[in-house]
Amino acid sequence: MSLCISVLALLATFYQLYLQRIHNEKSLKPLGQVDLGDQKKRLYIHIQNNGLGPMMIDKLTFTKQGYHYSAISDCLNLDPKSYWHILLSDTVKKVILPNTHLVVFEKNIENYSQEEIEPIRKQLVCIGLKVDYRDIYDNTFTLERNLEWFARHKTDRENQHSAQFQG
């Protein structure tokens, strides 16, 4: 009888360890989000970690017209020195701590006119972003977002023009 109780106690201990491991994995899970911003002073694309564990970025993939690129600078017709951007490679990885973000693209537009800002928005609209990342337990996650949100400032005249071609 005492042997049976000892075996049951041992099994219960292993089950508790299993449950604790599952709890730890869930509580240290990163929750990635792609944030887009279009403010008076800047246009930006950030990867935000809203989880409680670190987010280890393995790869950023930008898609434009069916082609895949590892850098946003390959997708834009802007001087790369005129905006902030990140470059990742197999040897250069980034870690986003909880409640922080990684700047993927950021351009200061404080002194730009609407006519100068609109071509930048139009270039961003055509791009898709895919983020491959891991948690500390090597679980892999993928996050995808297209950047069509930057087209929300279309004028009524542009909307009527595009509706004519669709209808």
C-alpha positions as CSV (number, residue, x, y, z in Angstrom):
1,M,0.0,0.0,0.0
2,S,2.8,2.4,0.9
3,L,4.5,1.7,-2.4
4,C,1.3,2.6,-4.3
5,I,1.0,5.9,-2.4
6,S,4.6,6.7,-3.1
7,V,4.1,6.1,-6.8
8,L,1.0,8.2,-6.9
9,A,2.8,11.0,-5.1
10,L,5.7,10.8,-7.6
11,L,3.2,10.9,-10.5
12,A,1.4,13.9,-8.9
13,T,4.8,15.7,-8.6
14,F,5.6,15.1,-12.2
15,Y,2.2,16.4,-13.2
16,Q,2.7,19.5,-11.1
17,L,6.0,20.1,-12.8
18,Y,4.4,19.7,-16.2
19,L,1.6,22.2,-15.3
20,Q,4.2,24.7,-14.0
21,R,6.2,24.4,-17.3
22,I,3.0,25.1,-19.3
23,H,2.2,28.0,-17.1
24,N,5.7,29.5,-17.4
25,E,5.6,29.2,-21.2
26,K,2.2,30.9,-21.5
27,S,3.1,33.7,-19.0
28,L,6.4,34.5,-20.8
29,K,4.9,34.5,-24.3
30,P,5.6,37.6,-26.5
31,L,2.6,39.1,-28.2
32,G,3.7,40.8,-31.4
33,Q,1.9,43.6,-33.2
34,V,2.7,45.8,-36.1
35,D,1.9,49.4,-35.3
36,L,1.5,51.9,-38.1
37,G,1.6,55.6,-37.5
38,D,0.9,58.7,-39.6
39,Q,1.2,61.8,-37.5
40,K,1.9,65.4,-38.1
41,K,5.6,65.0,-37.5
42,R,6.3,61.4,-38.6
43,L,5.3,58.3,-40.5
44,Y,6.3,55.0,-38.9
45,I,6.2,51.2,-38.7
46,H,7.0,49.6,-35.4
47,I,6.9,46.1,-34.1
48,Q,5.4,46.2,-30.6
49,N,5.8,43.4,-28.0
50,N,2.7,43.5,-25.8
51,G,3.5,40.2,-24.1
52,L,5.4,39.5,-20.9
53,G,8.3,37.7,-22.4
54,P,11.1,38.8,-24.8
55,M,10.4,38.7,-28.5
56,M,13.4,37.4,-30.5
57,I,13.1,38.6,-34.2
58,D,14.5,36.0,-36.6
59,K,13.5,37.5,-39.9
60,L,11.7,40.5,-41.5
61,T,10.3,40.0,-45.0
62,F,8.9,42.8,-47.0
63,T,6.7,41.9,-50.0
64,K,6.2,44.3,-52.9
65,Q,4.5,43.3,-56.2
66,G,5.1,39.6,-55.4
67,Y,8.9,40.0,-54.7
68,H,10.4,39.4,-51.3
69,Y,13.0,41.7,-49.7
70,S,14.9,41.6,-46.4
71,A,15.1,45.4,-46.1
72,I,12.4,48.1,-46.5
73,S,15.0,50.3,-48.3
74,D,14.8,47.8,-51.2
75,C,11.1,48.6,-51.5
76,L,11.2,52.4,-51.4
77,N,12.4,55.0,-53.8
78,L,13.7,57.2,-51.0
79,D,17.2,58.0,-49.9
80,P,17.9,55.5,-47.1
81,K,19.7,58.2,-45.2
82,S,16.5,60.3,-45.0
83,Y,14.6,57.8,-42.7
84,W,15.3,55.4,-39.9
85,H,15.1,51.7,-40.7
86,I,16.4,48.4,-39.4
87,L,18.5,45.8,-41.2
88,L,18.5,42.2,-39.9
89,S,20.5,39.3,-41.2
90,D,21.5,35.8,-40.1
91,T,24.2,37.2,-37.9
92,V,22.3,40.3,-36.7
93,K,19.2,39.5,-34.7
94,K,17.0,41.8,-32.5
95,V,15.3,41.2,-29.2
96,I,12.2,43.3,-28.3
97,L,11.7,43.4,-24.5
98,P,8.1,43.4,-23.1
99,N,6.2,46.7,-23.6
100,T,8.8,48.1,-26.0
101,H,9.0,48.3,-29.8
102,L,11.4,48.0,-32.7
103,V,11.5,50.7,-35.3
104,V,11.2,49.2,-38.7
105,F,10.7,52.5,-40.6
106,E,10.4,56.0,-39.3
107,K,10.5,59.3,-41.3
108,N,10.3,62.8,-40.0
109,I,7.8,64.7,-42.1
110,E,7.5,67.8,-39.9
111,N,8.7,70.2,-42.6
112,Y,7.0,68.4,-45.5
113,S,4.0,69.6,-47.4
114,Q,1.0,67.3,-48.2
115,E,2.3,67.0,-51.8
116,E,5.6,65.7,-50.5
117,I,4.1,63.3,-48.0
118,E,1.6,61.7,-50.4
119,P,4.2,59.9,-52.6
120,I,5.8,58.4,-49.5
121,R,2.4,57.1,-48.3
122,K,1.8,55.6,-51.8
123,Q,5.1,53.8,-51.7
124,L,4.3,52.3,-48.3
125,V,0.8,51.2,-49.3
126,C,2.2,48.6,-51.8
127,I,4.3,46.8,-49.1
128,G,3.5,43.8,-46.9
129,L,5.5,43.0,-43.8
130,K,6.0,39.5,-42.4
131,V,7.8,39.0,-39.0
132,D,9.2,35.7,-37.9
133,Y,10.0,35.6,-34.2
134,R,10.6,33.2,-31.3
135,D,10.0,33.2,-27.5
136,I,12.6,32.0,-25.0
137,Y,11.3,28.5,-25.3
138,D,12.1,28.5,-29.0
139,N,8.4,28.4,-30.0
140,T,8.1,30.2,-33.4
141,F,5.4,32.7,-34.4
142,T,4.6,34.6,-37.5
143,L,3.1,38.1,-37.7
144,E,1.9,39.6,-41.0
145,R,0.4,42.9,-42.0
146,N,0.0,44.8,-45.2
147,L,0.6,48.6,-45.2
148,E,-2.6,49.6,-47.0
149,W,-3.6,51.5,-43.9
150,F,-1.4,54.4,-45.2
151,A,-4.0,54.8,-48.1
152,R,-6.7,56.0,-45.8
153,H,-6.0,59.6,-46.6
154,K,-7.2,59.3,-50.2
155,T,-9.1,62.3,-51.3
156,D,-12.7,62.0,-52.5
157,R,-11.5,62.8,-56.0
158,E,-9.1,59.9,-55.9
159,N,-11.8,57.6,-54.5
160,Q,-14.2,58.6,-57.3
161,H,-11.4,58.1,-59.9
162,S,-10.6,54.5,-58.6
163,A,-14.3,53.7,-58.4
164,Q,-14.7,54.5,-62.1
165,F,-12.0,51.9,-63.0
166,Q,-13.5,49.3,-60.7
167,G,-17.1,49.6,-61.8
